[in-house]
Amino acid sequence: MSQPRTVVVGAGIVGLCCAYELARAGHRVTVLDREPIGNAASSGNAGLFSIGHYPLTRPGAAWRGLKWMFDRTSPLWIKPSLSPALLKWLWTFHRHCDRATTERAVTTLCALGWETIAALESMLDRERIECHYERTGWLDLITDETQLDAAEAEGRSIGKFGYSTRRLSARELCDWDGAYTDRVAGAIHYTDTAILHPGMLMQSLAAAVVRAGATLRLDATVSALAKEKTGKCVGARLSTGETVEAETTLLASGIWSQELAATIGVDVPMQPARGYHIQLDGVDPLPRTGGVLHETAVAYAPMGSQLRLAGTLEIAPLGRPWMRRRLDAIRRKASACLVGVDGAHVVREWAGYRPCTGDGMPVIGFAREVPNLYIATGHAMMGLMLGPVTGKIACADICRTAPPVAADLLALVRPRN
């Protein structure tokens, strides 16, 4: 019996995890991407493997976003536009920022969390991948003491799904880790999660994909998906004119999935949300684990001897120049809470796009209107964390076996809100 052929479009964390699982399941896999491993959003991630995380949509988020639109250094900045696609996305976002919808999303994400960290740890052990992985949890750092109770309540709200948190006063935090300034009023420690170096993970995962038997083509620009007269997707067409044929085409190219899906008549409504990071050397002391500054949404994580600062969601048309003030604001806000940031040396600055759906949940599943097309995108800031479980789900769906987590909220056509 011949091996089923699968072409994976996109070599980010999601595409590579899908390729890895399918190759191990006996598929003849070809992965296509136009860039080397390490240039895109997966490697630019903050380095927090934060399972049990809330989605972007949550009560009050829409109104905060509206306020932040007038501050170009805010955590979420949306370039004002009358684009119908953007207006539709904003309306969808607003409709999903209610408590009942958030609870459904959190229930799904918490279930995915346990599956994805198990899949990651299994892969790291099996492939002997070194990426500074440490299951030390992450800290929700708070400077406004009046916000501590609400932050603690949010942490406790996922306790029913098996997640653990602990509240640390400023003194307790200082006793545990001396990397924080006296501006920090306290923290909520999410103890089940992990930190890692995304770039190292991506390089090692790419090598593991090849060892599993897949072909990795990193000089291949996909210009369209290929469709036969019956309406079935039959592969991917390259800019050179070559068509890479397959029984199943898996589209996992981040925000560019939207444009490619449209070439075959499939609508995947998303907006590009650019994030930034700064890599610092010479921070002393380095924090024991990573975290997020509660009021400004700046993330940080130690990576070997260096510290990464990351953050911001900048929703604007693709290709706009970097906003220097947003990049600089990340370091300025971090220096208020982290010792040694001001005097450290910048070794890298980066910006990249995250694919954001209006309801804050990824799209994982077959496209109903086009047979043999599987879509895995829209993970926003959760791509690194959800990549391993997305690979498991995609492999189960394509191989027609039971998926590790069944969730209607991940389908391209969602249940009506």
FIKOL-506014 format. One line per 4 residues: number of its first residue (from 0); for each residue x, y, z of C-alpha. Coordinates in nm, 2 decimals, decimal comma, always signed. Layout:
<pts>
NUM	X:Y:Z  ... .
</pts>
This chain:
<pts>
0	+0,00:+0,00:+0,00  +0,14:+0,34:-0,10  +0,20:+0,61:+0,15  -0,06:+0,89:+0,14 .
4	+0,09:+1,22:+0,03  +0,04:+1,53:+0,23  +0,18:+1,88:+0,14  +0,21:+2,12:+0,43 .
8	+0,22:+2,49:+0,34  +0,41:+2,67:+0,61  +0,71:+2,58:+0,82  +0,62:+2,76:+1,14 .
12	+0,56:+2,58:+1,47  +0,21:+2,47:+1,36  +0,32:+2,35:+1,02  +0,62:+2,16:+1,15 .
16	+0,43:+2,00:+1,43  +0,17:+1,88:+1,18  +0,43:+1,75:+0,95  +0,61:+1,57:+1,23 .
20	+0,30:+1,39:+1,35  +0,19:+1,30:+0,99  +0,53:+1,17:+0,89  +0,55:+0,95:+1,21 .
24	+0,20:+0,82:+1,11  +0,33:+0,70:+0,78  +0,24:+0,99:+0,54  +0,48:+1,10:+0,27 .
28	+0,51:+1,47:+0,37  +0,65:+1,77:+0,19  +0,68:+2,10:+0,38  +0,69:+2,42:+0,17 .
32	+0,80:+2,76:+0,29  +0,97:+3,06:+0,13  +1,19:+3,15:+0,43  +1,45:+2,98:+0,64 .
36	+1,35:+2,84:+0,97  +1,37:+3,11:+1,24  +1,25:+3,42:+1,06  +0,88:+3,41:+1,13 .
40	+0,65:+3,46:+1,43  +0,71:+3,11:+1,58  +1,08:+3,19:+1,66  +0,99:+3,55:+1,76 .
44	+0,76:+3,43:+2,04  +0,82:+3,55:+2,39  +0,91:+3,20:+2,50  +0,62:+3,14:+2,74 .
48	+0,46:+2,80:+2,70  +0,16:+2,93:+2,89  -0,10:+2,65:+2,90  -0,44:+2,74:+3,04 .
52	-0,42:+3,09:+2,90  -0,72:+3,32:+2,83  -0,79:+3,42:+2,47  -0,76:+3,77:+2,34 .
56	-1,14:+3,80:+2,37  -1,25:+3,85:+2,73  -1,50:+4,08:+2,91  -1,39:+4,44:+2,88 .
60	-1,13:+4,38:+2,61  -1,32:+4,54:+2,33  -1,36:+4,87:+2,53  -1,00:+4,87:+2,64 .
64	-0,90:+4,82:+2,27  -1,11:+5,12:+2,17  -0,94:+5,33:+2,43  -0,59:+5,21:+2,33 .
68	-0,65:+5,30:+1,96  -0,55:+5,65:+2,05  -0,22:+5,55:+2,21  +0,04:+5,43:+1,97 .
72	+0,24:+5,27:+2,25  -0,05:+5,08:+2,40  -0,06:+4,69:+2,43  -0,31:+4,68:+2,14 .
76	-0,31:+4,94:+1,87  -0,54:+4,93:+1,57  -0,48:+5,16:+1,28  -0,81:+5,33:+1,21 .
80	-0,96:+5,22:+0,88  -1,30:+5,18:+0,71  -1,19:+4,85:+0,56  -1,49:+4,62:+0,55 .
84	-1,28:+4,33:+0,65  -1,14:+4,51:+0,96  -1,48:+4,64:+1,06  -1,62:+4,29:+1,04 .
88	-1,33:+4,16:+1,24  -1,38:+4,43:+1,51  -1,75:+4,35:+1,53  -1,68:+3,98:+1,57 .
92	-1,42:+4,06:+1,84  -1,67:+4,28:+2,03  -1,94:+4,01:+2,02  -1,71:+3,75:+2,17 .
96	-1,60:+3,96:+2,47  -1,88:+3,85:+2,69  -1,85:+3,62:+2,99  -2,03:+3,32:+2,86 .
100	-1,84:+3,31:+2,53  -1,51:+3,36:+2,72  -1,60:+3,07:+2,95  -1,65:+2,84:+2,65 .
104	-1,32:+2,94:+2,50  -1,13:+2,90:+2,82  -1,28:+2,55:+2,87  -1,15:+2,45:+2,53 .
108	-0,81:+2,62:+2,58  -0,76:+2,46:+2,92  -0,83:+2,11:+2,77  -0,59:+2,18:+2,49 .
112	-0,33:+2,30:+2,74  -0,28:+1,96:+2,91  -0,26:+1,78:+2,57  -0,02:+2,02:+2,42 .
116	+0,24:+2,03:+2,70  +0,23:+1,65:+2,71  +0,28:+1,64:+2,34  +0,57:+1,89:+2,36 .
120	+0,75:+1,70:+2,64  +0,71:+1,37:+2,46  +0,86:+1,52:+2,15  +1,15:+1,69:+2,34 .
124	+1,23:+1,36:+2,51  +1,19:+1,14:+2,20  +1,40:+1,37:+1,98  +1,64:+1,48:+2,25 .
128	+1,57:+1,85:+2,18  +1,76:+2,11:+2,38  +1,58:+2,45:+2,39  +1,62:+2,57:+2,75 .
132	+1,29:+2,41:+2,84  +1,20:+2,46:+3,21  +0,87:+2,39:+3,37  +0,90:+2,68:+3,61 .
136	+0,56:+2,84:+3,54  +0,51:+3,21:+3,45  +0,43:+3,52:+3,66  +0,15:+3,77:+3,62 .
140	+0,34:+4,08:+3,75  +0,13:+4,35:+3,90  +0,23:+4,71:+3,99  -0,11:+4,84:+4,10 .
144	-0,19:+4,67:+4,43  -0,56:+4,72:+4,38  -0,55:+4,48:+4,08  -0,41:+4,19:+4,28 .
148	-0,74:+4,05:+4,40  -0,89:+4,05:+4,04  -0,57:+3,89:+3,90  -0,58:+3,62:+4,17 .
152	-0,95:+3,55:+4,09  -0,87:+3,50:+3,73  -0,60:+3,26:+3,82  -0,82:+3,07:+4,05 .
156	-1,09:+3,05:+3,78  -0,90:+2,79:+3,59  -0,84:+2,58:+3,90  -1,15:+2,37:+3,81 .
160	-0,96:+2,25:+3,50  -0,67:+2,13:+3,72  -0,44:+2,43:+3,69  -0,26:+2,57:+4,00 .
164	-0,17:+2,93:+4,09  -0,03:+3,10:+4,40  -0,03:+3,46:+4,50  +0,29:+3,63:+4,59 .
168	+0,32:+3,95:+4,79  +0,60:+4,19:+4,69  +0,81:+4,06:+4,98  +0,74:+3,70:+4,89 .
172	+0,83:+3,76:+4,53  +1,16:+3,94:+4,63  +1,25:+3,65:+4,86  +1,19:+3,40:+4,58 .
176	+1,36:+3,60:+4,30  +1,56:+3,92:+4,33  +1,51:+4,02:+3,97  +1,23:+4,26:+4,03 .
180	+1,21:+4,63:+4,13  +1,02:+4,78:+4,41  +0,75:+4,90:+4,16  +0,61:+4,55:+4,16 .
184	+0,33:+4,51:+4,42  +0,30:+4,13:+4,38  +0,24:+3,85:+4,13  +0,02:+3,55:+4,05 .
188	+0,24:+3,25:+3,98  +0,09:+3,01:+3,72  +0,29:+2,70:+3,83  +0,20:+2,44:+3,56 .
192	+0,35:+2,62:+3,26  +0,69:+2,64:+3,11  +0,95:+2,86:+2,94  +1,17:+2,77:+2,64 .
196	+1,38:+2,92:+2,36  +1,15:+2,93:+2,05  +1,43:+2,96:+1,80  +1,62:+2,66:+1,93 .
200	+1,30:+2,46:+1,94  +1,22:+2,55:+1,58  +1,56:+2,45:+1,45  +1,56:+2,12:+1,63 .
204	+1,20:+2,05:+1,53  +1,28:+2,10:+1,16  +1,56:+1,85:+1,19  +1,33:+1,61:+1,37 .
208	+1,07:+1,65:+1,08  +1,34:+1,54:+0,83  +1,45:+1,25:+1,05  +1,08:+1,14:+1,06 .
212	+1,09:+1,11:+0,68  +0,94:+1,44:+0,56  +1,09:+1,66:+0,28  +1,16:+2,02:+0,38 .
216	+1,17:+2,28:+0,10  +1,26:+2,62:+0,23  +1,30:+2,79:-0,10  +0,95:+2,73:-0,22 .
220	+0,71:+3,03:-0,26  +0,35:+2,90:-0,28  +0,15:+3,13:-0,50  -0,18:+2,95:-0,49 .
224	-0,35:+2,62:-0,39  -0,43:+2,38:-0,67  -0,79:+2,27:-0,74  -0,92:+2,02:-0,99 .
228	-1,25:+2,04:-1,18  -1,44:+1,84:-0,93  -1,35:+2,11:-0,67  -1,11:+1,90:-0,48 .
232	-0,78:+2,05:-0,36  -0,49:+1,86:-0,51  -0,18:+2,04:-0,38  +0,01:+2,37:-0,39 .
236	+0,13:+2,57:-0,69  +0,46:+2,74:-0,66  +0,57:+3,07:-0,81  +0,79:+2,88:-1,05 .
240	+0,49:+2,71:-1,20  +0,55:+2,38:-1,04  +0,26:+2,20:-0,87  +0,34:+1,99:-0,56 .
244	+0,06:+1,74:-0,57  -0,09:+1,56:-0,27  -0,40:+1,38:-0,15  -0,42:+1,62:+0,14 .
248	-0,31:+1,99:+0,15  -0,25:+2,13:+0,50  -0,25:+2,51:+0,51  -0,05:+2,64:+0,80 .
252	+0,12:+2,96:+0,68  +0,00:+3,20:+0,95  -0,16:+3,52:+0,83  -0,07:+3,43:+0,47 .
256	-0,31:+3,14:+0,50  -0,59:+3,38:+0,43  -0,46:+3,49:+0,10  -0,38:+3,14:-0,01 .
260	-0,71:+3,00:+0,10  -0,88:+3,27:-0,11  -0,71:+3,13:-0,43  -0,93:+2,82:-0,39 .
264	-1,25:+3,00:-0,28  -1,22:+2,95:+0,10  -1,26:+3,25:+0,34  -1,05:+3,25:+0,65 .
268	-1,12:+3,59:+0,81  -0,82:+3,71:+1,01  -0,63:+4,03:+1,07  -0,24:+4,05:+1,09 .
272	-0,13:+4,16:+1,44  +0,24:+4,25:+1,45  +0,44:+4,18:+1,76  +0,79:+4,29:+1,85 .
276	+1,07:+4,15:+2,06  +1,41:+4,27:+2,20  +1,68:+4,03:+2,30  +1,91:+4,16:+2,57 .
280	+2,25:+4,04:+2,70  +2,40:+4,14:+3,03  +2,08:+4,15:+3,24  +2,18:+4,07:+3,60 .
284	+2,02:+3,91:+3,77  +1,82:+3,71:+3,52  +1,46:+3,62:+3,63  +1,41:+3,27:+3,75 .
288	+1,12:+3,23:+3,51  +0,92:+3,43:+3,26  +0,61:+3,64:+3,29  +0,39:+3,92:+3,17 .
292	+0,36:+4,27:+3,31  -0,01:+4,28:+3,40  -0,08:+4,64:+3,32  +0,12:+4,68:+3,00 .
296	+0,11:+4,32:+2,86  +0,49:+4,31:+2,80  +0,62:+3,96:+2,82  +0,97:+3,85:+2,93 .
300	+1,16:+3,52:+2,95  +1,52:+3,42:+3,03  +1,68:+3,23:+2,74  +2,01:+3,09:+2,84 .
304	+2,22:+3,39:+2,94  +1,99:+3,64:+2,77  +1,65:+3,79:+2,83  +1,38:+3,84:+2,58 .
308	+1,12:+4,12:+2,60  +0,82:+4,09:+2,38  +0,48:+4,23:+2,33  +0,23:+4,45:+2,16 .
312	-0,05:+4,37:+1,91  -0,04:+4,61:+1,62  -0,33:+4,56:+1,38  -0,25:+4,74:+1,06 .
316	-0,21:+4,65:+0,69  +0,08:+4,42:+0,60  +0,41:+4,57:+0,50  +0,39:+4,89:+0,71 .
320	+0,73:+5,01:+0,85  +0,81:+4,91:+1,21  +0,68:+5,16:+1,47  +1,00:+5,24:+1,66 .
324	+0,81:+5,40:+1,95  +0,63:+5,06:+2,01  +0,96:+4,87:+2,02  +1,12:+5,12:+2,25 .
328	+0,81:+5,12:+2,48  +0,86:+4,74:+2,54  +1,20:+4,80:+2,70  +1,09:+5,12:+2,89 .
332	+0,79:+4,94:+3,04  +1,00:+4,63:+3,13  +1,26:+4,84:+3,30  +1,01:+4,96:+3,55 .
336	+0,97:+4,61:+3,68  +1,29:+4,42:+3,60  +1,63:+4,49:+3,74  +1,92:+4,54:+3,49 .
340	+1,71:+4,60:+3,18  +1,83:+4,96:+3,13  +2,20:+4,88:+3,12  +2,18:+4,56:+2,91 .
344	+2,30:+4,53:+2,55  +2,06:+4,48:+2,27  +2,16:+4,18:+2,06  +1,85:+4,15:+1,84 .
348	+1,53:+4,34:+1,75  +1,25:+4,16:+1,57  +0,90:+4,21:+1,44  +0,66:+3,97:+1,29 .
352	+0,29:+3,90:+1,22  +0,05:+3,68:+1,42  -0,27:+3,56:+1,25  -0,57:+3,67:+1,47 .
356	-0,92:+3,56:+1,43  -1,21:+3,78:+1,55  -1,31:+3,54:+1,82  -0,96:+3,47:+1,95 .
360	-0,96:+3,10:+1,87  -0,75:+2,92:+1,61  -0,89:+2,75:+1,30  -0,81:+2,37:+1,30 .
364	-1,00:+2,14:+1,06  -1,11:+2,05:+0,71  -1,26:+2,31:+0,49  -1,61:+2,18:+0,43 .
368	-1,65:+2,35:+0,08  -1,32:+2,22:-0,06  -1,24:+1,85:-0,01  -0,89:+1,75:+0,09 .
372	-0,80:+2,10:+0,22  -0,71:+2,11:+0,59  -0,65:+2,45:+0,76  -0,44:+2,51:+1,08 .
376	-0,40:+2,88:+1,14  -0,53:+3,17:+1,34  -0,34:+3,09:+1,66  -0,25:+3,46:+1,74 .
380	-0,01:+3,47:+2,03  -0,08:+3,10:+2,12  +0,10:+2,94:+1,82  +0,40:+2,82:+2,01 .
384	+0,19:+2,68:+2,29  -0,08:+2,52:+2,07  +0,15:+2,40:+1,79  +0,21:+2,05:+1,94 .
388	-0,15:+1,97:+2,01  -0,25:+2,12:+1,67  -0,02:+1,86:+1,51  -0,19:+1,59:+1,71 .
392	-0,54:+1,70:+1,61  -0,45:+1,75:+1,24  -0,29:+1,40:+1,23  -0,59:+1,24:+1,39 .
396	-0,84:+1,42:+1,16  -0,64:+1,34:+0,84  -0,58:+0,97:+0,95  -0,95:+0,94:+1,05 .
400	-0,87:+0,85:+1,41  -1,01:+1,00:+1,73  -0,86:+1,35:+1,80  -0,71:+1,41:+2,15 .
404	-0,96:+1,70:+2,20  -1,29:+1,75:+2,03  -1,39:+2,12:+2,00  -1,64:+2,28:+1,77 .
408	-1,49:+2,62:+1,86  -1,19:+2,53:+1,64  -1,38:+2,46:+1,32  -1,36:+2,71:+1,03 .
412	-1,74:+2,75:+1,05  -1,80:+2,82:+1,42  -2,11:+2,77:+1,63  -2,32:+3,08:+1,62 .
416	-2,25:+3,32:+1,91 .
</pts>
